[in-house]
């Protein structure tokens, strides 16, 4: 089938209905093909009216799919002053193709540089939510621009190629030049009329079962479903059914029928079980018989034998074994009897009861008894007797006092403890006799008193000793200081540990000797370590610094020695100045102070002589350290950028006498560049330009355009074929005549460098006999009515007007439209 892709312009006509009827009958002779065509309006309108016009007359506003389509529209559409509206609009802040309601994709995006910008920033107006296309614009042709929807532009529409029911099991998708069917899953073919089939042989009937299949699109085709079932006592290995998928494979492997299995039984506690069956011990129709151990009987089931049914369940609950009952146990005097389990099984076979006594009593006899299979207890009942605690043995240096006599310490009796002088209690101060005849807490001990562990003072030493330890009761510590330091903070240099656990005086410390007071530094600051009372002490250091604008002459720090003297003499502060900034060639320097008095804060500014420009900082400042804040600048000769050489031209540049010599820039001020066009080209613009002040050329580079010759038309009864679309320099045109006509003149003309053809256009002459026939026919035809001739001329003129309409018949997305040449009928008109 042949497809077309073209453009038609709609026009208004005031022609009478007879003329329209005749033109319609001529157009209806065209072959009708399925195509995707573009249309544009001959009037301008806002975006909303443009879309309504497209939907009323065609399918919708144009929806562009790729770059090839953009190129085609730009090459085929005529240029309009206000350009064209296209089918994109911002919907919920997203650019959307309104015809398909799909978001704009990256591969179809064709925004102009800087677009979309969303708003006209020069004038506060409505948002730019619609899109125009720059058809044949001089800059950025075919690009898009977001624009206010209320502006008036030409509507660009399209007529869809897809029709109803084109694709049986799929969606029709528009493409350039044509359309295609996007088939649903499981279908294929040009019109999605073919269905995928699965292998019927893979659907196998299982042993002890059957299969039933249903088909929606044909036997064993896509979406066909096969369901399986099994005989009584058997079940499917898989519960899912088989479905034919789009990959021509069944969704599952065929299942098998497997024998029904009941839950695996286990022997009851205190019992046993025996299972058997024709197909297995837990399979359909299997039986299990239960028995209990000695001292137990079955319970929880109506029968001692269970059977596995076709449902996969046993026909009754699993039985369990319960023990026989022993005699009731009496309460224990001054004690408690505790048995395992609930009240109805606490005296059952195998159950155990434990015995315990009340507080103040202990058990005499067995602590537990068990019910035997003979319905008797394994032990006799015990008894409870009163409890007493032992006499607490006294530790060395400990003093004990109890609430009862040491031979009658019953539960609840208490004892308290203390130590001799110089010792302290380690453990509980009191303890109590517990219900089990044990003391509630571990008995304490007495240890010697310890004073706080002493350490040597800073800048000093210490020596400790004592009969019970260096920090124990009655120990002593003696203190001394290093050179340059003396003891302070205590009345004695020796301390003793007392019975209270405290030393008899405060720990002494060592303080340094004092150096003389330091005077303030003129134009500077003296900073010493430590607080005010120790800033001039032994070992302390003072540092010296100067005020802004001054620098230190002498030592920066001094230390107080053990001889109560400073290690250095006092320094002094002298004023800071910056050096005179040495001037570079061609540089002009101006400073805020005299060059010999450039103190911190002074500034210098720089400029260059004419023809040079400053490289670096324009100003600098003298810093607090006597250095300039920025690197000193230099002056370099000014120049222009390299000029662009136009296509088809040659350039020649030279320096003028006033140009400064420079090795830095190839195009300094005063340099002049002259342009000359190649043969067959003409210069458009200034023939030369000069590098002027501010590094700019005096004019823009010219351009060279090819020389054009007058357009050539085909001779009557002949054709012309040219090498180029435009009659430019070196273009060639060849001429041929129709059958029975001969060429009079040169058959090949060339456009020379002056814009002239190398000869006159030739003519096509008819044979002499045919000319006679034409003369005779003219005499006879003179009798025809003037009305018929006028009608024929009117039709020919209308056909010539159709030449402004253009079509492209092609099977390719990118093939150029064929050239159209004027024929003999057009020449006649």
VOGU-3710 file (C-alpha; in Angstrom, 3 decimals, decimal comma):
1> xxxxxxxxxx> 0,000/0,000/0,000  1,284/3,506/-0,806  1,403/6,128/1,984  1,619/9,896/1,685  2,889/12,667/3,932  2,127/16,194/2,805  0,887/19,669/3,429  -2,197/21,461/2,208  -3,061/25,119/2,746  -6,704/25,961/3,292
11> xxxxxxxxxx> -7,988/28,964/1,344  -11,245/30,862/1,050  -12,890/31,090/-2,398  -15,599/33,334/-3,806  -15,955/31,263/-6,967  -19,470/30,341/-8,048  -20,937/26,939/-7,144  -20,625/25,766/-10,758  -16,863/26,356/-10,723  -16,522/24,631/-7,359
21> xxxxxxxxxx> -18,450/21,617/-8,624  -16,202/21,277/-11,655  -12,995/21,633/-9,560  -14,256/19,055/-7,074  -14,925/16,551/-9,864  -11,370/17,022/-11,087  -9,887/16,536/-7,578  -11,997/13,469/-6,857  -10,127/11,627/-9,602  -7,014/11,485/-7,360
31> xxxxxxxxxx> -6,193/8,048/-5,914  -7,188/7,816/-2,239  -4,412/6,497/0,022  -4,021/6,200/3,778  -1,831/9,127/4,855  -0,870/11,498/7,651  -1,197/15,045/6,308  -0,548/18,532/7,682  -2,744/21,600/7,180  -2,362/25,240/8,131
41> xxxxxxxxxx> -4,797/28,151/8,282  -4,672/31,249/6,066  -5,631/33,489/9,020  -4,090/34,046/12,450  -5,867/33,245/15,719  -5,126/32,647/19,426  -4,088/29,174/20,632  -7,541/28,098/21,918  -9,258/29,098/18,652  -6,443/27,457/16,674
51> xxxxxxxxxx> -6,990/24,117/18,396  -10,788/24,341/18,011  -10,281/25,075/14,285  -7,994/22,026/13,911  -10,402/19,714/15,760  -13,381/20,961/13,731  -11,731/20,584/10,323  -9,069/17,871/10,858  -7,865/15,608/13,677  -6,080/18,005/16,074
61> xxxxxxxxxx> -3,136/20,394/16,406  0,131/18,899/15,183  1,960/16,474/17,538  5,643/16,199/16,558  7,313/12,829/17,256  10,998/13,246/16,279  13,678/15,475/14,717  13,055/14,195/11,148  9,488/15,451/11,343  10,714/18,843/12,628
71> xxxxxxxxxx> 13,132/19,124/9,686  10,427/18,218/7,209  8,009/20,855/8,542  10,673/23,593/8,460  11,652/22,797/4,864  8,072/22,411/3,567  5,990/25,088/5,307  5,993/28,706/4,080  7,360/31,387/6,364  4,756/33,328/8,370
81> xxxxxxxxxx> 5,384/36,663/10,073  3,896/35,517/13,390  4,962/31,836/12,997  2,803/28,763/13,827  0,951/27,428/16,866  1,728/23,720/17,611  -0,061/21,208/19,877  1,982/21,678/23,088  0,641/23,364/26,212  1,635/23,475/29,872
91> xxxxxxxxxx> -0,807/21,286/31,855  -0,311/21,170/35,643  3,156/22,754/35,112  4,148/19,959/32,649  4,584/20,513/28,879  2,036/18,137/27,267  1,011/17,115/23,715  -2,684/18,008/23,846  -3,656/15,627/21,023  -2,275/12,534/22,813
101> xxxxxxxxxx> -2,286/13,880/26,412  1,318/12,644/26,742  4,181/14,539/28,352  6,867/16,054/26,112  9,776/13,564/25,835  13,488/14,422/25,683  13,988/13,087/22,134  11,163/15,287/20,779  12,311/18,474/22,579  13,388/21,315/20,244
111> xxxxxxxxxx> 13,460/24,496/22,381  15,214/27,602/21,137  18,231/28,857/23,132  17,119/30,246/26,495  13,604/28,804/26,129  11,230/28,091/27,715  11,602/31,119/29,975  8,006/31,030/31,272  7,222/34,794/31,168  7,855/38,035/29,263
121> xxxxxxxxxx> 10,211/39,658/31,778  10,096/43,113/30,124  6,336/43,359/30,601  4,371/41,736/33,402  1,773/39,771/31,434  0,074/36,390/31,555  2,217/33,235/31,709  3,712/31,829/28,488  1,941/28,448/28,580  1,607/27,786/24,789
131> xxxxxxxxxx> 4,273/26,985/22,144  5,046/28,475/18,711  7,399/27,058/16,032  9,932/29,288/14,173  9,365/28,077/10,601  12,127/29,410/8,257  13,291/31,936/10,850  16,710/33,458/10,044  18,113/32,484/13,475  17,302/29,151/15,132
141> xxxxxxxxxx> 14,882/27,945/12,422  12,387/25,185/13,384  13,052/25,838/17,125  10,252/26,283/19,685  9,400/29,222/21,947  6,932/29,394/24,840  4,450/32,213/24,182  1,321/33,828/25,641  -1,737/31,819/24,531  -3,678/34,957/23,621
151> xxxxxxxxxx> -1,347/35,981/20,774  -2,474/35,572/17,131  -0,587/33,040/15,004  -1,161/30,529/12,179  -2,748/27,198/13,222  -0,796/24,037/12,271  -2,987/20,863/12,153  -2,702/17,230/11,130  -5,061/14,571/9,807  -4,526/11,116/11,345
161> xxxxxxxxxx> -3,750/8,006/9,320  -5,263/5,564/11,820  -8,879/4,401/11,316  -11,229/2,300/13,417  -10,629/-1,476/13,396  -7,300/-1,184/11,547  -5,681/-3,342/14,233  -7,797/-6,353/15,332  -6,013/-7,077/18,615  -3,831/-3,977/19,051
171> xxxxxxxxxx> -3,538/-0,177/19,002  -2,961/1,870/15,849  0,138/4,112/16,266  0,755/7,142/14,065  4,193/7,346/12,388  5,748/9,700/9,870  4,538/8,747/6,377  2,467/5,876/7,690  1,073/4,047/10,713  1,690/0,747/12,433
181> xxxxxxxxxx> -0,147/-1,675/14,727  1,134/-2,149/18,279  -0,205/-5,638/19,066  -1,587/-6,672/22,423  0,224/-9,375/24,351  -0,215/-12,758/22,656  -0,943/-11,395/19,137  1,151/-10,578/16,064  0,857/-9,783/12,349  0,540/-6,575/10,314
191> xxxxxxxxxx> -2,978/-6,054/11,683  -2,487/-8,061/14,886  -4,803/-10,712/13,477  -2,583/-13,702/14,356  -2,674/-15,357/17,804  0,180/-17,160/19,584  -0,314/-20,928/20,019  1,083/-23,290/22,660  2,045/-26,960/22,203  -1,096/-29,090/22,822
201> xxxxxxxxxx> 1,012/-32,202/23,375  2,457/-30,657/26,544  -1,020/-30,856/28,159  -0,869/-34,437/29,514  -3,619/-36,321/31,418  -2,173/-37,416/34,800  -2,515/-40,926/36,200  -5,555/-41,150/38,532  -6,836/-37,817/37,166  -8,361/-35,808/34,268
211> xxxxxxxxxx> -7,949/-32,416/32,491  -10,494/-29,922/31,061  -9,393/-27,023/28,761  -11,263/-23,847/27,697  -10,199/-21,708/24,685  -10,892/-17,983/24,122  -8,998/-17,318/20,854  -8,783/-20,846/19,402  -7,631/-24,302/20,450  -4,528/-24,176/22,674
221> xxxxxxxxxx> -3,965/-20,498/21,835  -3,022/-17,488/23,925  -5,190/-17,292/27,115  -6,367/-20,915/26,799  -6,800/-22,422/30,315  -6,463/-26,114/31,311  -7,742/-27,256/34,733  -6,856/-30,597/36,375  -8,747/-32,881/38,847  -7,986/-36,213/40,604
231> xxxxxxxxxx> -9,900/-39,362/41,668  -11,064/-39,872/45,299  -8,130/-40,393/47,639  -5,735/-38,432/45,378  -4,822/-34,745/45,217  -3,040/-32,494/42,703  0,700/-31,835/43,204  -0,002/-28,198/42,270  -3,205/-26,192/42,725  -2,577/-23,737/39,829
241> xxxxxxxxxx> -4,122/-24,236/36,362  -2,138/-24,077/33,071  -2,451/-20,914/30,941  -1,056/-20,389/27,421  1,209/-17,290/27,632  2,410/-14,796/25,013  5,807/-16,562/24,925  4,116/-19,710/23,426  4,830/-21,525/26,709  2,398/-22,887/29,290
251> xxxxxxxxxx> 2,467/-20,992/32,560  3,097/-24,141/34,614  4,271/-27,736/34,172  1,388/-30,299/34,110  0,617/-31,487/37,677  0,380/-35,097/38,859  -2,202/-36,827/41,069  -0,590/-37,863/44,317  -2,006/-40,076/47,041  -3,787/-38,162/49,845
261> xxxxxxxxxx> -1,625/-37,984/52,998  -3,072/-37,424/56,471  -1,089/-35,675/59,218  1,761/-37,868/60,463  0,705/-39,388/63,805  3,046/-39,751/66,805  2,870/-41,937/69,907  1,084/-40,295/72,865  3,037/-39,383/75,989  3,120/-42,441/78,272
271> xxxxxxxxxx> 1,826/-44,653/75,418  2,540/-46,240/72,035  1,060/-46,352/68,493  1,005/-48,835/65,584  -0,017/-47,705/62,038  -0,586/-49,699/58,806  -2,413/-49,350/55,452  -2,648/-50,676/51,870  -0,915/-47,516/50,437  1,199/-46,348/53,381
281> xxxxxxxxxx> 1,134/-45,756/57,128  -0,318/-42,199/56,789  -2,024/-42,488/53,365  -5,671/-42,790/52,356  -7,393/-45,788/54,180  -4,445/-46,231/56,651  -5,272/-47,047/60,365  -3,415/-46,264/63,633  -4,026/-48,183/66,948  -3,068/-46,585/70,330
291> xxxxxxxxxx> -2,162/-48,169/73,747  -0,939/-46,673/77,094  2,002/-47,556/79,398  1,612/-49,070/82,864  -0,276/-46,742/85,180  -2,003/-44,840/82,322  -5,335/-45,249/80,422  -6,554/-43,800/77,029  -8,695/-40,605/76,912  -9,786/-37,887/74,395
301> xxxxxxxxxx> -11,115/-40,181/71,607  -14,145/-42,445/71,065  -11,948/-45,229/69,739  -8,404/-46,491/70,209  -8,080/-46,876/66,384  -8,156/-43,957/63,842  -8,516/-44,134/59,990  -7,209/-41,690/57,250  -10,120/-40,506/55,045  -10,172/-39,110/51,442
311> xxxxxxxxxx> -10,331/-35,546/52,818  -6,801/-35,960/54,227  -8,107/-35,904/57,837  -8,281/-38,675/60,482  -11,819/-39,821/61,437  -11,386/-38,834/65,135  -9,148/-36,843/67,482  -5,829/-38,319/68,545  -6,171/-40,007/72,014  -3,833/-39,341/74,978
321> xxxxxxxxxx> -2,846/-41,248/78,176  -3,741/-40,117/81,725  -2,337/-41,609/84,989  -4,115/-43,498/87,845  -4,940/-41,683/91,233  -3,075/-42,017/94,642  -4,599/-41,338/98,158  -5,226/-37,733/99,326  -2,294/-36,199/101,322  -3,020/-34,574/104,762
331> xxxxxxxxxx> -1,763/-31,041/105,669  1,767/-30,789/107,288  1,978/-29,293/110,876  3,964/-25,990/110,720  4,478/-26,657/106,984  2,960/-26,732/103,466  2,285/-29,546/100,892  2,675/-28,429/97,175  1,729/-30,766/94,292  2,280/-30,452/90,479
341> xxxxxxxxxx> -0,547/-29,952/87,975  -4,191/-28,908/88,337  -6,437/-30,026/91,207  -7,876/-33,004/89,246  -4,446/-34,523/88,478  -2,323/-33,440/91,527  -2,590/-36,997/93,025  -2,328/-38,839/89,606  0,216/-41,496/88,652  3,706/-40,071/88,188
351> xxxxxxxxxx> 2,792/-36,713/89,794  5,114/-35,412/92,565  4,270/-33,437/95,758  6,899/-31,389/97,672  6,993/-30,469/101,420  8,211/-27,204/103,087  8,077/-25,736/106,623  6,785/-22,407/108,016  9,263/-19,639/108,973  11,278/-20,636/112,062
361> xxxxxxxxxx> 11,081/-24,390/111,276  13,111/-26,851/109,161  12,079/-30,138/107,489  12,892/-33,565/109,028  12,248/-36,357/106,463  11,827/-36,503/102,633  11,189/-33,232/100,768  9,032/-34,877/97,999  6,894/-38,004/97,234  5,661/-39,505/93,883
371> xxxxxxxxxx> 2,410/-41,407/93,024  3,336/-44,941/91,726  1,494/-47,243/89,278  0,222/-49,178/92,349  -1,738/-46,053/93,406  0,590/-45,520/96,452  3,011/-42,692/97,440  6,752/-43,447/97,152  7,652/-41,820/100,567  6,168/-41,327/104,075
381> xxxxxxxxxx> 5,098/-37,842/105,307  7,962/-35,693/106,921  7,727/-33,321/110,024  8,804/-29,636/110,795  11,135/-28,702/113,810  12,160/-25,211/115,247  15,293/-23,365/113,856  18,227/-21,557/115,788  21,335/-19,584/114,541  25,002/-20,189/115,631
391> xxxxxxxxxx> 26,997/-17,804/117,914  28,758/-15,141/115,694  32,523/-15,581/116,238  34,325/-12,274/116,972  37,151/-10,975/114,641  40,291/-9,223/115,994  39,607/-5,588/117,125  35,741/-6,195/116,756  33,108/-5,602/119,529  29,799/-7,727/119,351
401> xxxxxxxxxx> 26,406/-7,092/121,115  23,260/-9,412/120,546  19,535/-9,056/121,488  19,289/-12,656/122,874  21,563/-14,969/124,824  24,203/-16,507/122,577  22,651/-20,022/123,102  19,053/-18,950/122,206  19,484/-17,048/118,931  16,104/-17,945/117,286
411> xxxxxxxxxx> 14,941/-16,479/113,932  14,399/-12,688/114,396  17,295/-12,267/116,905  19,802/-9,443/116,005  23,501/-8,698/116,680  25,373/-5,316/116,212  29,149/-4,731/115,624  31,782/-1,926/116,204  35,657/-1,581/116,146  38,444/-0,398/118,484
421> xxxxxxxxxx> 40,012/3,133/118,079  42,139/3,487/114,900  40,139/0,828/113,084  36,955/0,998/110,980  34,175/-1,550/110,309  34,169/-3,334/106,926  30,686/-4,835/106,295  27,239/-4,661/107,924  26,815/-2,927/111,283  23,921/-5,312/112,229
431> xxxxxxxxxx> 22,687/-8,815/111,197  19,531/-10,886/111,904  18,869/-14,626/112,328  16,889/-15,804/109,246  14,109/-18,400/109,059  16,586/-20,998/107,699  18,938/-20,657/110,757  21,457/-18,480/108,872  22,550/-14,893/109,594  20,988/-12,412/107,131
441> xxxxxxxxxx> 24,350/-10,743/106,327  28,009/-11,787/106,202  29,806/-11,100/109,522  31,981/-7,892/109,311  35,718/-7,336/109,968  37,827/-4,430/111,364  40,598/-2,801/109,237  43,094/-0,076/110,106  42,034/3,552/109,315  43,485/4,937/106,008
451> xxxxxxxxxx> 44,080/8,637/105,407  43,915/10,192/101,914  46,864/9,087/99,752  49,370/11,978/99,643  51,291/13,025/96,499  54,395/15,163/95,992  53,616/18,872/95,509  54,373/20,542/92,171  57,991/21,762/92,198  58,666/19,687/95,369
461> xxxxxxxxxx> 59,050/16,186/96,919  57,527/14,069/99,759  58,625/11,083/102,005  56,038/9,035/104,008  56,405/6,140/106,609  54,338/4,421/109,410  53,996/1,211/111,598  50,848/0,009/109,683  51,488/1,570/106,247  52,572/4,825/104,547
471> xxxxxxxxxx> 48,994/6,229/104,634  47,581/4,286/107,633  46,775/5,340/111,218  49,897/6,951/112,917  51,832/7,308/109,556  53,839/10,611/108,853  54,733/12,485/105,583  57,573/15,096/105,286  57,579/17,751/102,415  60,423/19,776/100,713
481> xxxxxxxxxx> 60,499/22,206/97,656  62,795/22,513/94,577  65,214/25,392/93,999  63,379/28,712/93,517  60,291/27,525/95,442  59,244/27,633/99,157  56,530/25,741/101,141  53,180/27,429/101,789  49,641/26,470/102,934  50,577/24,474/106,086
491> xxxxxxxxxx> 51,922/25,256/109,611  54,394/22,355/109,451  56,425/20,538/106,824  55,424/17,136/108,403  51,822/15,737/108,580  50,475/12,735/110,669  47,469/10,395/109,969  45,007/10,471/112,941  42,342/7,927/114,129  39,633/10,037/112,371
501> xxxxxxxxxx> 41,189/9,157/108,949  42,312/12,769/108,415  45,807/14,341/108,350  46,549/16,737/111,219  47,074/19,722/108,834  46,484/20,818/105,208  48,813/19,517/102,505  51,517/22,166/101,795  52,422/23,390/98,310  55,409/25,066/96,649
511> xxxxxxxxxx> 55,277/28,662/95,331  57,896/30,420/93,247  59,954/33,434/94,301  58,831/36,889/92,883  60,674/38,946/90,196  60,506/42,816/89,933  57,344/44,412/88,502  57,524/45,016/84,684  56,686/48,541/83,422  54,258/49,096/80,491
521> xxxxxxxxxx> 55,787/49,048/76,954  55,511/52,319/74,944  53,361/51,682/71,818  53,120/48,012/72,873  51,633/45,466/75,277  53,145/43,215/78,010  51,273/39,866/78,433  52,169/37,537/81,316  50,994/33,977/82,124  48,780/33,131/85,095
531> xxxxxxxxxx> 46,698/35,297/87,442  47,759/38,726/88,745  49,285/37,304/91,977  51,650/34,890/90,140  52,348/36,714/86,840  55,852/37,793/88,127  56,628/34,491/89,955  59,592/32,154/89,366  59,375/30,287/86,037  56,562/32,494/84,733
541> xxxxxxxxxx> 57,046/34,027/81,230  55,933/37,438/79,919  55,662/38,189/76,183  55,961/41,570/74,410  54,035/42,810/71,320  53,669/46,162/69,560  50,599/48,197/68,557  49,488/48,252/64,866  52,009/50,226/62,806  54,979/49,297/65,043
551> xxxxxxxxxx> 57,412/46,361/65,178  59,408/44,931/68,108  63,137/45,661/68,581  64,574/43,298/71,196  63,474/39,993/72,814  59,816/38,922/72,407  59,642/37,206/75,849  61,377/37,120/79,333  61,257/34,512/82,174  61,531/35,013/85,997
561> xxxxxxxxxx> 64,629/33,050/87,266  65,285/31,413/90,675  67,474/34,437/91,503  64,305/36,674/91,391  65,571/38,404/88,181  64,199/38,534/84,578  66,116/36,529/81,940  65,990/39,403/79,325  65,995/43,217/79,184  62,832/45,136/78,134
571> xxxxxxxxxx> 62,452/45,592/74,291  61,103/48,712/72,446  58,516/49,353/69,622  59,494/51,232/66,428  57,158/52,546/63,668  56,497/50,335/60,497  56,708/51,694/56,887  56,215/50,056/53,436  58,809/50,314/50,623  58,314/52,660/47,667
581> xxxxxxxxxx> 56,378/50,623/44,980  58,794/50,454/42,028  57,027/51,529/38,831  56,841/49,100/35,857  57,377/50,421/32,304  54,370/52,486/31,090  52,761/52,509/34,604  51,592/55,660/36,465  51,625/55,513/40,321  49,772/57,857/42,751
591> xxxxxxxxxx> 50,004/57,349/46,573  48,068/58,888/49,506  51,311/59,674/51,456  54,838/60,789/50,571  56,887/57,878/49,193  59,188/58,014/52,279  56,272/57,964/54,781  54,139/55,056/53,551  52,795/53,918/56,959  50,205/51,053/57,370
601> xxxxxxxxxx> 46,874/52,175/55,909  48,530/54,239/53,134  47,197/53,444/49,628  48,606/53,659/46,091  46,591/53,586/42,809  47,882/52,565/39,352  47,035/53,386/35,714  48,728/52,905/32,306  49,844/55,155/29,494  47,685/55,439/26,341
611> xxxxxxxxxx> 47,625/52,209/24,285  48,263/49,988/27,283  45,942/48,277/29,762  46,491/47,399/33,415  47,160/43,770/34,339  46,500/43,262/38,085  45,086/45,323/40,960  44,153/49,005/40,424  44,922/49,865/44,080  46,990/48,429/46,980
621> xxxxxxxxxx> 47,308/49,203/50,697  50,212/49,114/53,154  49,507/46,245/55,626  50,276/46,127/59,336  53,360/43,947/58,645  54,923/46,564/56,282  53,959/44,649/53,109  51,689/45,769/50,253  48,244/44,034/50,352  48,314/43,078/46,635
631> xxxxxxxxxx> 50,948/42,193/44,036  52,056/45,289/42,045  50,410/45,358/38,561  51,996/45,696/35,073  50,983/47,375/31,774  50,535/45,422/28,537  49,758/46,676/25,028  46,035/46,569/24,101  44,828/44,406/21,180  41,745/43,123/19,306
641> xxxxxxxxxx> 40,544/39,495/18,942  41,495/37,574/15,782  39,077/38,614/12,983  36,718/36,013/11,462  37,538/35,107/7,830  34,277/34,821/5,812  33,688/31,847/3,496  35,068/32,436/0,003  37,334/35,320/1,070  40,991/36,093/1,789
651> xxxxxxxxxx> 42,352/38,472/4,465  45,509/40,611/4,609  46,545/42,502/7,798  49,322/45,083/8,421  50,439/47,428/11,234  50,115/51,189/10,944  52,970/53,527/11,857  51,170/54,513/15,081  50,683/50,902/16,307  52,670/50,116/19,496
661> xxxxxxxxxx> 55,161/47,243/19,141  53,844/44,187/21,027  54,812/40,520/21,229  51,858/39,735/23,519  48,917/40,376/21,161  48,940/39,558/17,397  46,422/42,337/16,649  47,474/45,556/18,514  45,761/48,950/18,241  46,042/50,488/14,789
671> xxxxxxxxxx> 46,348/47,189/12,895  44,325/47,219/9,604  42,852/44,056/7,949  41,633/44,054/4,293  39,274/41,440/2,717  39,185/40,194/-0,948  36,516/37,747/-2,319  37,319/34,698/-4,464  36,416/34,621/-8,159  32,646/34,417/-8,729
681> xxxxxxxxxx> 31,822/36,106/-5,418  30,869/39,680/-4,475  31,896/41,560/-1,301  29,024/42,543/1,008  30,076/45,049/3,702  33,182/47,134/4,522  36,316/45,978/2,609  38,626/46,715/5,606  38,555/47,290/9,379  40,955/48,711/11,991
691> xxxxxxxxxx> 41,694/47,722/15,613  40,497/50,772/17,592  40,527/51,811/21,245  39,002/49,477/23,846  40,246/46,504/21,760  37,364/46,555/19,240  37,391/46,432/15,436  36,007/49,472/13,646  33,453/47,303/11,763  32,226/43,716/11,466
701> xxxxxxxxxx> 33,844/41,370/8,885  32,132/41,484/5,428  30,669/38,430/3,648  31,197/36,992/0,154  28,119/35,901/-1,749  28,114/33,895/-4,962  27,264/35,782/-8,190  23,702/34,946/-9,447  22,483/34,672/-13,043  18,880/35,271/-14,217
711> xxxxxxxxxx> 16,539/32,287/-13,745  16,079/30,120/-16,891  12,705/28,691/-17,930  12,123/25,566/-19,983  11,544/26,212/-23,689  8,119/25,518/-25,144  7,793/21,790/-25,957  10,950/21,116/-23,953  12,552/20,759/-20,515  15,463/22,291/-18,605
721> xxxxxxxxxx> 17,609/20,503/-15,944  20,006/22,544/-13,770  22,894/21,366/-11,553  21,899/23,672/-8,665  18,570/24,767/-7,238  19,763/28,433/-7,448  21,421/29,959/-10,615  24,759/30,830/-8,921  28,306/31,052/-10,288  29,433/27,875/-12,210
731> xxxxxxxxxx> 25,852/26,472/-12,256  25,003/24,602/-15,504  21,605/24,069/-17,164  20,981/21,528/-19,968  18,034/21,699/-22,408  16,087/18,907/-24,155  13,040/18,897/-26,477  9,965/16,715/-26,567  9,616/13,927/-29,160  9,192/15,230/-32,752
741> xxxxxxxxxx> 10,870/18,566/-31,801  14,448/19,685/-32,375  16,661/22,043/-30,308  17,594/25,371/-31,872  20,614/26,778/-29,963  23,120/25,525/-27,378  22,025/22,580/-25,237  24,282/23,554/-22,208  24,605/27,038/-20,608  26,944/28,020/-17,725
751> xxxxxxxxxx> 26,634/30,952/-15,243  29,904/32,983/-15,496  31,612/35,147/-12,822  29,853/38,291/-14,135  26,347/36,885/-13,519  25,649/36,152/-17,238  24,821/32,894/-19,015  27,315/31,755/-21,658  24,622/31,913/-24,360  20,953/32,601/-25,209
761> xxxxxxxxxx> 18,246/30,147/-24,134  17,516/27,704/-27,029  14,075/26,955/-28,576  12,300/23,719/-29,537  10,996/23,728/-33,157  8,346/21,409/-34,603  8,752/19,648/-37,996  7,464/21,559/-41,099  4,547/19,102/-41,710  3,268/19,485/-38,169
771> xxxxxxxxxx> 3,386/23,286/-38,449  1,112/23,113/-41,511  -1,358/20,972/-39,623  -1,397/23,479/-36,789  -2,148/26,342/-39,232  -5,020/24,381/-40,779  -6,382/23,409/-37,427  -6,281/26,990/-36,333  -8,474/28,016/-39,245  -11,069/25,371/-38,422
781> xxxxxxxxxx> -10,898/25,999/-34,683  -11,644/29,657/-35,257  -15,247/28,662/-35,519  -15,389/27,479/-31,896  -17,404/29,602/-29,530  -15,688/32,234/-27,396  -17,464/30,872/-24,307  -15,727/27,425/-24,513  -12,293/29,001/-24,951  -12,806/31,267/-21,963
791> xxxxxxxxxx> -13,843/28,307/-19,810  -10,727/26,335/-20,797  -8,428/29,302/-20,031  -10,107/29,731/-16,633  -9,508/26,021/-15,767  -5,849/26,246/-16,823  -5,346/29,310/-14,603  -6,882/27,499/-11,624  -4,565/24,525/-12,200  -1,599/26,880/-12,297
801> xxxxxxxxxx> -2,691/28,372/-8,964  -2,572/24,867/-7,525  1,171/25,016/-8,144  1,464/27,067/-4,954  0,176/24,003/-3,139  2,761/21,327/-2,710  2,770/17,612/-1,954  5,412/14,981/-1,345  4,748/11,384/-2,458  7,453/9,227/-0,969
811> xxxxxxxxxx> 8,024/5,970/0,828  10,948/7,501/2,787  10,844/9,644/5,931  13,671/11,950/4,764  13,580/11,931/0,906  13,526/15,432/-0,630  10,349/16,350/-2,619  10,786/16,026/-6,415  11,515/19,234/-8,389  8,601/20,627/-10,402
821> xxxxxxxxx> 9,330/22,395/-13,717  6,982/24,574/-15,741  5,548/22,759/-18,749  4,191/23,930/-22,025  0,699/24,527/-20,602  2,111/26,952/-18,034  4,039/28,718/-20,799  0,821/29,024/-22,772  -0,915/30,660/-19,799
//
